[in-house]
Amino acid sequence: MDGSALFRADATFCPQTGKSGSGTSFASYNYPSRFIRHYNNTLCIASNGGSNAFDSSTNWAADVTWAVSSPWASCPPSPERVIFAA
């Protein structure tokens, strides 16, 4: 974490309507065709198709769609905190 504008932009993800038609998908600010993806029990920043295994088009829409919910417990305020429920 160097605090640079590039670092902040690379670390920013923008919520949008889920690619599966429901929920929420998170697109990379700097790479808008890449989304946070759950793939093979790992989180990846993936595009729909590409040279990496995690870019596979199979189940892509479902894997990049999240059900955002309230936290189970109260957490200290943090602008970086996002709660995911797969």
Secondary structure, 3 states (H helix, E strand, C coil): CCCCHHHHHHCCEEEEECCCCCCEEEEECCCCCCEEEEECCEEEEECCCCCCHHHCCCCHHHHCCEECCCCCCCCCCCCCCCCCEC
